[in-house]
Structures are given as structure tokens and as C-alpha cells.
């Protein structure tokens, strides 16, 4: 029997003066408690605390590592994964890979994944943002509305003539110039194969040159800027350095508590009720330093803001009794509010890598890489495009029904419509379907210099889940990405990988490489490429949609104001609210969401 209860007895306050946390105040009460000190959490905390009368607490499990080279130097990308700066979560076992669990990277440090990412600054096509109003009923979430907040977060620096000679290009009308996040073409920007790779891509896929991947037009070949400081240091402009560094010392109303984890939301109205429309009000958040430490409490007099990311914000809601009753009952958590979409609708991409030995290891720079090709489905599928489109549409309704039956989505009818919109965006509007990110790695004492490509299918039709399996926050959630859950996902990933190898065999790029390393022997058939893809792919670590911003009848979890349905004062401000994937790296969009959230929250203060 499901545990649909609210305990009538008052829960005793777990208030404590946390002398062990010197940056906490004695009264332990705040207007807003922000769960998660990542990109969105720090952004919204910074904006709200600009008002000196508003007290804001950020609870972050990680530490301040902004001077650690794995954070500050974007060229060390990858070194933080599966380290102390990563939560070290994994997927469920992959059956065709002998039960291997794939890493699901998530930053455990101030700035979150925004402090260990590749720092790419791109935006999706404007047509994809314009899907959001169809799902929320709010036009302000379209391209024109959200882009103004993305621009407000950005401080763009135009490239020098030297960088322009290496391919740096931009449209000054598509950037912001007064925000906190520094965006520039790195001073160490590579020359070498970067532009020949784009030239070869244009030949293989018939791509146009895109001068600026932040313009709302993506399909094409482009050179991107990064979130790095414009000077010679070219250090990362992280969420922490952009929005927070130095502010707690200046603002007595902003507290950043590191080394602690939010473990449960406490509710004010806890009396038993069977009314499905009961509205819960958060009283604050319990938190701990580790699973064995004292359980402390921070009171939120206005709102609790979840910003722990797509994998851990749904975890906290479920631990607090909000979600699918079957999931909560199995984990031993009493149901406070049944909300079927929590933890469902996960969309995660798949990445493959091809590697070659270059004829010259003079890369004319130190990086990071910046050349990307974005082909669309017609350029990938060629003369099969029409038939694949027709077959995909014909099977969408039954596929959506299967997703609901498997517990991967909350509503098959709504999911069918969302999938139809995504397919139309790919095939009818010809938006970017894959990303081919051209890579270079300098020689080390133990390895030669290499070049190649990381590539992924951008708009996956698969749906997965993230759910708790116990009632303890320190037990990481179970993550089921449903890799290649739809046939189109595997087909596009395979074609993108196969055709990226064709790019490397096309002049002028072909004359610049010596031999291939991965795969060691290039597959000859499509079927052999498919096997390579399935045997070597990883996650891209762009998970979204586990607390989707959609109408509640669609299976949404948060409304157009980012408030959780059925909760009066809990909002979600992170990638979990994005209901559909974008043909982009996510940082610019997440900054826009956080900036917009801060404005909406301030409006509600009046």
C-alpha cells in the first residue's frame, strides 16, 4: 500500500548554531535557500542578494576550487571527471557492453558543472526556443524573450586581427557587452587543422559558413568563443568568478555554505490529507556535511530554490516526498505530494570520438579547440531522408505509448505531440541534428599529439529517468539514460561518426593527418560503424528535462514561473526544467534561465 501521508505531529526544529561552518549566521533563517552552488544557483543567488534586505543562503556540497588548474584552465578539460571535483555518478548498466556503467559527470565544486565544462559559448536555433511557449503557454520563454537574458549575462570581447586570421568571427548585434560572464576567443586559439576541418566539412555536408553560433542560426560550419577571460591568462570565467567571487565579503546578506548537502525539504503543513490538490509550503531545508554528521536546518521564509542540476534536483524532491508514489513507496519515502513527472523525461545525448595522428604537431596555439560543424538530418541522411522521416512519424504514437508504459514519461499523448514537434524541427525546419567538434591534443611524455573529433546526436528522441532507490540523500540516484532508445538516435549517431571520418579523408584536411588511431581500422560498412558507435560511445553530460517546465497536463513538473506544481514556494532553476534538448552547449541558455528566474522571483516579492 502506498504511503500517502502527512504526519500531523509537529516536526521539531533542527535549528543549530553551526559553529563548524563559520560563514553561517546564528539565526539560521533566510529569505531564500538555494540548493546547489552551480551555474544557475550562483547566478540567481547573486541577483537576489543585490537587494541588501534580502538574505540568501546557498548550500553547496563541493568547495571553492576556482584556483585549481582543473577548474581555472579550460585546456585541462576532462581532468576533473571521475575525481574529487565530480559526484562520480553513473548510468545504469549497458546490456550490450557487458553491463558497463558509463560515467555521468556532474561538478562537485562551486560553479558546479559550469566550473569543469569545456566552456563553449553557443546557443540553439531560435526555432527550438520557440517550442517552449507551446509547452508552457507563455510567450516570454521563446527566443526573443529568453535571449535578452542570455545577452544580459554576457560580456563579449571582440577578437583581435590575429584571432580573426585563425577563423574567429562574430556578429556584434548578437552579443551582450555588460554582463558578468566573460566570453572571448581564447588568446591561445588553435590554428593548424581547425579551418581546414571546417573547409572539409563544408564539402562533405554542403554546409554554409555560420559567422556566429550565438545568433539563433546553427546549421553550418563555425568557430566559437569560450567562457574565458580575454587576457593572456585566458582563465575560465566560471559561474563562481563571474557572479560570486568576493561578494560574500561585501554582502552581509549572502551566505555561501560549502561542504554541506541539502538532504530534505521540510514542509510547514504536515497534517494528514487525502486531497490531491493540497498545496504544500516549504519551511526550509535540512542539510548535512556527510551521511554520519548532525542533521541541521536552514529556514526559508520566502522560497526554496532547487538548483542542484538535472540529476540531483529531482532526487531532493523525491526524498522530500514529491514524485511518483510508486517510486517513493519503493524507496521508503512517505508521499507528501503525488507528481508523476518528477525524474522522468530525461534526455541525454551520446558521444563518440575519432582520433588521428597529425603530420605536424605544431598546432599554432595552445587551445582550447573552437571549430565545429553542425549538419542537419538531410545532410546526414542524404537520399534516405524522406523515407526515414515518414517512418519516424508513423511510429511516434506507439513509441510514446511504450514510453509511458515503461514509466519513462508521465503522459503518452503529450509526449507524442512533443516528439512530433521535435521531429518537425529536425526535418521540416532543417535545424542542426549533430555536432562535430574538432579536437587537438598536444604531445605529452607518454603520448603523441593527436587530432580528431568528438561528435554527438543533438536532438535525442529517447527518454530516460532519474530516481531515488533509498531514503538517504547520500545514496546517489539511479540514472537510466535509455541510450539509443529510439532508432533515429542510433542512426544519426552512426552517420555522424562515419561521415566525420569522411571529413578527415577530404582535402585539405586529409593531407594534414598521418594515420587513424580510433578506430584503429576504419569500418567499411554502415553496420560496422554502428557496432563501433555502440561499443565506444559515452554520455555527453548534457542531461535535461527531469523536472520539465510544461503544462501540468503534459506531465510537467514546474510551471512557466518555474514553481513546482502543488508547492507554493519551491522553484527549480537549473537544466532539469528544459523540456526539450537544444542544438547547443547549454551554458548560455542556463544563464538566461537563471537571470530570467531572478527577475520573476523579484517580481513576486512586491
Secondary structure by P-SEA (a helix, b strand, c coil): cccccccccccccccccccccccccccccccbbbccccaaaaaaaaaaaccccbbbbbbbccccccccccccccccccccccccccccccccccccccbbbbbbccccccccccccccbbbbbccaaaaaacccccccccccaaaaaaaaaaacbbbbbcaaaaaaccccccccccccccccccccccccccaaaaaaaaaaaacccccccccccccccccccccccccccccccccccccccccccccccccbbbbccccccbbbbccccccccccbbbbbcbbbbccccccbbbbbbbccbbbbccccccaaaaaaaaccccaaaaaaacccccccccccccbbbbbbbbbbbbbbccccccccccccbbbbbccccccccaaaaaaaaaaaaaaaaaaaaaaacccccaaaaaaaaaaaaaaacccccccbbbbbbbbccccccccbbbbbbbbcccccccccccccccccccccccccccccaaaaaaaaaaaaaaaaaaaccaaaaacccccccccccccaaaaaaaaaabbbbcccccccccccccccccccccccccccccccccccccccccccccccaaaaaaaaaaaaaaaaaaac
